[in-house]
Amino acid sequence: MKKTLAERMAEFAIGLKFEDLPAPVVHEVKRRVIDSLGCALGAWHADPCVFARQVALTFSAERGATLLGTAHRSPPDWAAFANGCVVRYFDYNDTYLSKEPAHPSDNIPAALAVAEAEGASGRELIVAIALAYEIQCRLCDTSSIRARGWDHVTYGAFSSAIAAGRLMGLGAERLRHAIGIAGVASAALRQSRVGELSHWKGCAFANAARHGVYAALLARAGMTGRAPIFEGEKGFEKLVSGPLDDFRLSKEDFMIVKTSIKFWPAEYHSQSAIEAALKLRTQIKDIAEIESVRVESHGAAVDIIGSEPEKWHPTTRETADHSLPYIVAAALSDGEITERQFTPERLADRRLLDLVQRVEVRRHEELSAAYPTAVGNIVTVQVRNGRALTERVDYPRGHARNPLTDAEVEAKFHSLADKILGADPRKAVCATVWKLDQTRNVKELLSLLQLTSRG
């Protein structure tokens, strides 16, 4: 009989070895871990991250996982959630663009949590992370669930369950059950990314990952999951994704090297618009001279961050970092995009909001045809003396075709960790991650990230 998709996923996961990973793939995993930990430390004090951590702190487990920044160990599924929130909340972690966009480093907190709970080595963690990227990115290549009303984090329940099961040493049969348990209740509504956005925008994948780890824990104990989860009469393909016939797994072409690291803390489709706007900013002496701004973009950007009326009147950080008009206006006004552009005070600034109202977003046929290989934006500023200034960027800094250097990845980490982690611990974290494949126990890394006494 033909093997089901869950069976093929499980067998691939069990069969993947560290030796199968080319050196560039191992190196990219390390870069993503450094980047993710920086994002986590930067968002550690953000309200929803504090709320998630407060809940997770109410649970303890002797064989648990550390909540980042503390010495407390919670059950690994709760650690995956709380740590997932801090990695994701600033919208600063990496991105993969395809039929379905994703942030595959969202899997890293779950993998870290299970690796610590299981006493796994750095090599085992690296394999699990690379595996999670494979599953999620290849699902994104196969079907757009966003187009069907579901959130992209839905795929994360599968990828995190498989990474967790691999770290737990599950056999193929029990891993298949974990996939079934994760999938039968994994579908997340796209409503979390529509209109005015809430805290949940940055927490939705963390919840999917929590569910994935929970599914693996249950399967290890002997719980069975419904099969076939994808092909069944009322299964995932029928109700959520549509056909997944083109899904393929391969050890010859690893997906992590195709993902992009963000240079600015905002939704990925805005990255090239930010870069273009910052180039224009150097040519404009006085922002008051700006008469109007036109942003021409590809269809995905227009649909996700440039079409709803709330994007011109953002009242939350979550809406602002998903607003193409706001982000471009802020870049032109301030000459930067950092956390400062998303404070309540900046969101209420009348001069900035007035400029936001003068931003027009248009769908561009050529840019749409080039997506997702290129993620271009064309920004044109009309100034009051009649001049029109234009900049176009197709591959922003950090894109897979325009990657950050290792030094730039470290610099991003240090800039985010600087406020709450001293210089020596910051250096020690990076040094440990660069040698992750030589680390016998992942706990060595987690012990360097305790900052409650400092921050």
C-alpha positions in Angstrom: 0.0 0.0 0.0 1.1 3.6 -0.7 2.6 5.2 2.4 0.6 8.1 3.9 2.2 11.5 4.2 2.5 11.2 8.0 4.3 7.9 7.5 6.8 9.5 5.1 7.4 12.4 7.4 8.0 10.1 10.3 10.4 7.8 8.4 12.4 10.8 7.1 12.6 12.3 10.6 13.9 9.1 12.1 16.4 8.5 9.3 17.9 12.0 9.3 21.4 12.0 10.9 23.8 14.8 11.8 26.2 13.4 9.1 23.5 14.0 6.5 23.6 17.8 7.1 26.1 19.7 4.9 28.4 22.1 6.7 26.5 25.2 5.4 23.3 23.8 6.8 24.8 23.3 10.2 26.2 26.8 10.1 22.8 28.3 9.2 21.2 26.5 12.1 23.7 28.2 14.4 23.0 31.6 12.8 19.3 31.1 13.3 19.8 30.1 17.0 21.8 33.2 17.7 19.3 35.4 15.8 16.3 33.8 17.7 17.9 34.2 21.1 18.6 37.8 20.3 15.0 38.4 19.4 13.9 36.6 22.6 16.1 38.8 24.8 15.0 41.9 23.1 11.3 41.2 23.7 11.7 39.8 27.2 9.9 42.7 28.9 7.1 43.0 26.3 3.7 42.7 27.9 2.4 39.5 26.2 5.8 37.8 26.8 5.5 38.7 30.5 2.0 37.3 30.6 3.0 34.1 28.9 6.0 33.7 31.3 3.8 34.4 34.3 1.5 31.6 33.3 4.3 29.2 32.6 6.0 30.0 35.9 3.0 28.5 37.7 4.0 25.1 36.4 7.2 23.3 37.5 8.8 20.1 36.2 11.8 18.3 37.5 12.4 17.0 34.0 11.5 20.3 32.4 12.8 23.1 30.3 14.1 26.5 31.3 12.1 29.6 30.7 14.5 31.9 28.9 15.9 34.5 31.2 15.1 32.5 34.4 16.3 29.5 36.3 12.8 28.1 36.4 12.0 24.8 34.6 8.4 24.3 33.4 7.0 21.3 31.5 8.6 21.4 28.0 5.3 22.3 26.2 4.8 25.3 28.4 8.4 26.3 28.0 7.9 26.0 24.3 5.0 28.4 24.5 6.6 31.1 26.8 9.9 31.0 24.9 8.1 31.0 21.6 6.4 34.2 22.5 9.6 36.1 23.2 11.3 34.8 20.0 8.4 35.8 17.8 6.9 38.9 19.4 9.1 41.6 17.9 8.4 40.2 14.4 12.2 40.2 14.0 13.0 36.4 13.6 13.6 34.8 10.2 11.2 34.3 7.3 10.4 31.9 4.5 8.3 33.0 1.5 6.5 30.6 -0.7 2.8 29.8 -1.5 2.5 30.2 2.3 4.8 32.6 4.2 6.3 31.4 7.5 8.7 32.2 10.3 10.4 28.8 10.6 12.7 29.8 13.5 9.5 29.8 15.5 10.3 26.0 15.9 13.5 26.7 17.7 12.0 27.4 21.1 10.2 24.1 21.0 13.3 22.2 19.9 15.4 23.9 22.7 12.8 23.1 25.3 12.6 19.4 24.4 16.4 19.1 23.9 17.0 20.4 27.4 14.3 18.2 29.0 15.8 15.2 27.2 19.4 16.0 28.0 20.1 16.2 24.2 23.4 17.1 22.7 24.0 20.1 20.5 24.2 17.9 17.4 20.8 16.3 18.2 19.4 19.8 18.6 20.8 20.9 15.3 19.2 17.9 13.5 15.8 18.7 15.1 15.9 22.3 14.0 17.0 21.5 10.5 14.2 18.9 10.4 11.6 21.4 11.6 12.6 23.8 8.8 12.3 21.0 6.3 8.8 20.0 7.3 7.4 23.5 7.7 9.0 25.1 4.6 8.1 22.2 2.3 4.5 22.4 3.5 4.6 26.1 2.7 5.8 25.2 -0.8 2.9 22.8 -1.3 -0.2 24.8 -0.4 -1.3 28.2 0.7 -3.6 27.8 3.6 -3.8 31.5 4.1 -5.8 31.6 0.9 -8.3 29.2 2.5 -8.8 31.2 5.7 -6.2 29.4 7.9 -3.2 30.9 9.6 0.3 29.8 8.5 1.1 28.7 12.1 -1.1 25.7 11.5 1.8 24.0 9.7 3.9 24.6 12.8 2.1 22.0 14.9 3.4 19.3 12.5 6.9 20.6 12.3 7.3 21.2 16.1 5.7 17.8 16.9 8.2 16.0 14.5 11.2 17.9 15.9 10.1 17.1 19.5 9.5 13.5 18.6 12.9 13.2 17.0 14.5 14.6 20.2 12.5 12.2 22.4 13.7 9.3 20.3 10.3 8.2 19.2 10.1 5.3 16.7 8.4 5.9 13.4 5.1 4.5 14.6 4.8 6.7 17.7 6.0 9.7 15.7 3.2 9.1 13.3 0.8 9.1 16.2 2.3 12.4 17.4 1.7 13.9 13.9 -1.9 12.7 14.1 -2.5 14.1 17.5 -1.0 17.4 16.5 -2.9 17.7 13.3 -6.4 16.8 14.4 -6.7 20.0 16.5 -4.0 22.2 15.0 -5.9 24.5 12.5 -5.6 28.1 13.5 -7.9 30.8 12.1 -6.4 33.6 10.0 -8.5 36.0 12.0 -5.4 36.5 14.2 -3.8 38.5 11.4 -6.8 40.5 10.0 -7.6 44.1 10.7 -6.5 45.6 14.1 -4.0 43.0 15.5 -3.7 41.9 19.1 -1.1 40.2 21.3 -2.1 36.9 19.8 -0.4 37.7 16.5 3.0 37.2 18.1 1.8 34.2 20.2 -0.1 32.1 17.7 2.9 30.0 16.6 4.1 29.5 20.2 0.7 27.9 20.9 1.0 25.7 17.8 4.5 24.6 19.0 3.1 24.0 22.5 0.5 21.7 21.0 3.2 20.0 18.9 5.3 19.2 21.9 2.3 18.1 23.9 1.3 15.7 21.0 4.8 14.2 21.1 4.7 13.8 24.9 1.3 12.0 24.6 2.5 9.8 21.8 5.6 8.8 23.8 3.3 7.7 26.6 1.4 5.5 24.2 -1.5 7.7 23.1 -2.6 7.0 19.5 -3.5 9.6 17.0 -6.0 9.4 14.2 -4.8 8.3 10.8 -4.6 9.1 8.0 -4.4 12.7 9.3 -3.8 14.3 6.0 -5.6 12.1 3.4 -8.6 11.0 5.6 -12.2 11.5 4.7 -12.4 14.5 7.2 -8.7 15.0 7.2 -6.3 18.0 6.9 -6.3 18.0 3.1 -10.1 17.9 2.8 -10.8 20.6 5.4 -7.6 22.8 5.6 -4.9 22.7 3.0 -6.3 21.1 -0.1 -4.2 18.5 -1.9 -0.6 18.0 -0.6 0.4 15.6 -3.4 3.5 17.7 -4.3 5.0 17.5 -0.8 8.6 16.1 -1.1 11.4 15.6 1.4 15.0 15.4 0.4 18.4 15.2 2.0 19.9 16.9 -1.1 18.4 20.4 -0.8 17.9 21.7 2.7 15.4 24.5 3.2 17.1 26.5 5.9 19.5 28.0 3.4 16.5 29.5 1.5 15.2 31.4 4.5 15.9 35.0 5.3 17.0 36.8 8.4 15.4 40.2 9.1 17.4 43.4 9.3 14.5 45.5 10.7 11.8 44.5 13.3 8.8 44.6 11.0 6.7 42.2 8.8 9.0 40.7 6.1 7.2 42.1 3.1 8.0 45.6 4.3 11.8 45.0 4.5 12.6 46.1 1.0 10.3 49.1 1.4 12.1 50.1 4.6 15.4 49.9 2.8 14.1 52.0 -0.1 12.6 54.6 2.2 15.8 54.9 4.2 17.7 55.6 1.0 15.2 58.3 0.1 15.4 59.8 3.6 19.0 60.8 2.9 17.9 62.9 -0.1 15.1 64.8 1.8 16.2 67.7 4.0 12.9 68.4 5.6 10.1 65.8 6.0 7.6 68.7 5.8 8.5 68.8 2.1 6.9 65.5 1.4 3.6 65.9 -0.5 2.8 62.3 -1.0 4.3 58.8 -1.0 3.5 55.9 -3.3 4.5 52.4 -2.5 4.3 49.9 -5.3 4.5 46.3 -4.2 3.7 42.7 -4.9 0.3 41.2 -4.2 1.2 39.4 -1.0 2.4 42.6 0.6 -0.6 44.5 -0.5 -3.0 41.8 0.8 -1.2 41.3 4.1 0.1 44.7 5.2 -1.2 47.3 2.7 -4.9 47.1 2.1 -7.0 47.2 5.3 -8.1 50.6 6.6 -6.6 49.8 10.1 -3.1 49.9 8.5 -3.5 53.7 8.1 -4.6 54.1 11.7 -2.6 51.6 13.8 -3.2 51.7 17.5 -1.2 48.7 18.6 2.4 47.6 18.0 1.1 44.5 16.3 -0.9 46.4 13.7 1.9 49.0 13.2 4.6 46.4 12.4 2.2 44.9 9.9 1.3 48.2 8.3 3.2 49.1 5.1 2.0 52.7 5.1 3.0 53.2 8.7 6.4 51.5 8.4 7.3 53.5 5.3 6.2 56.8 6.8 8.2 56.1 10.0 11.3 55.2 8.0 11.0 58.5 6.1 10.3 60.5 9.2 12.8 59.0 11.6 15.5 57.6 9.3 15.4 54.3 11.2 13.1 51.4 12.1 13.8 50.1 15.6 11.7 49.5 18.7 11.4 53.3 19.1 9.0 53.5 16.1 6.5 51.2 17.8 6.1 52.8 21.2 2.6 54.1 22.2 3.9 57.6 22.0 5.1 57.2 18.4 1.9 55.5 17.4 0.0 58.6 18.6 2.3 61.2 17.0 0.0 63.4 14.9 2.7 64.6 12.5 3.7 61.0 11.8 0.1 59.8 11.4 -0.5 62.8 9.0 2.3 61.5 6.8 0.9 57.9 7.0 -2.4 59.3 5.5 -0.4 60.6 2.5 1.0 57.1 1.7 -0.7 55.2 -1.1 -0.1 51.5 -1.7 -0.5 50.0 -5.2 -0.3 46.5 -6.6 2.6 46.2 -9.1 2.4 43.6 -11.8 6.1 43.0 -12.4 6.8 42.8 -8.6 3.9 40.4 -8.2 5.2 38.1 -11.0 8.7 38.0 -9.4 7.3 37.0 -5.9 8.4 35.0 -3.9 11.8 34.8 -5.5 12.1 38.5 -5.1 10.3 40.6 -2.5 10.5 44.0 -4.1 9.1 47.4 -3.3 9.3 50.6 -5.2 8.9 53.8 -3.0 8.3 57.1 -4.7 8.3 60.4 -2.7 6.7 63.5 -4.3 8.1 66.6 -2.7 6.5 70.0 -2.8 9.0 71.6 -5.3 7.7 69.1 -7.9 10.5 66.6 -7.7 9.8 62.9 -7.6 12.4 60.7 -5.8 12.2 56.9 -6.4 14.1 53.9 -5.0 13.5 50.2 -5.8 14.8 47.3 -3.7 14.2 43.6 -4.7 16.4 41.7 -2.2 16.6 43.5 1.1 19.5 43.1 3.6 19.2 39.6 5.2 17.4 38.1 2.2 18.7 34.6 1.2 20.1 36.3 -1.9 21.6 39.1 0.1 22.5 37.5 3.4 23.8 39.1 6.5 27.4 38.3 7.4 28.1 36.3 10.6 29.3 39.6 12.1 26.0 41.3 11.3 24.1 38.4 12.9 26.1 38.8 16.0 25.7 42.6 15.9 22.0 42.2 15.8 22.1 39.8 18.7 24.2 42.1 20.8 22.0 45.1 20.0 19.0 43.2 21.3 20.6 41.6 24.3 22.6 44.7 25.4 19.9 46.1 27.6 19.5 43.0 29.8 22.6 40.9 29.4 26.1 41.9 30.2 28.9 42.0 27.7 30.6 38.8 29.0 27.4 36.7 29.0 26.5 38.0 25.5 29.9 36.9 24.1 29.6 33.6 25.9 26.2 32.9 24.3 27.5 33.5 20.8 30.7 31.5 21.5 28.6 28.5 22.8 26.2 28.6 19.8 29.1 28.7 17.3 30.3 25.5 18.9 26.9 23.9 19.3 27.9 20.8 17.4 30.5 20.2 20.1 28.2 20.7 23.0 27.4 17.6 25.0 24.3 18.9 26.7 22.1 21.8 25.6 21.7 22.9 29.2 25.1 24.5 28.9 23.6 27.1 26.6 20.4 27.7 28.6 22.4 28.4 31.8 24.0 31.4 30.1 20.7 33.1 29.5 19.5 33.7 33.1 19.0 37.4 33.5 16.4 37.9 36.2 19.1 39.3 38.4 20.2 41.7 35.7 17.1 42.8 33.8 
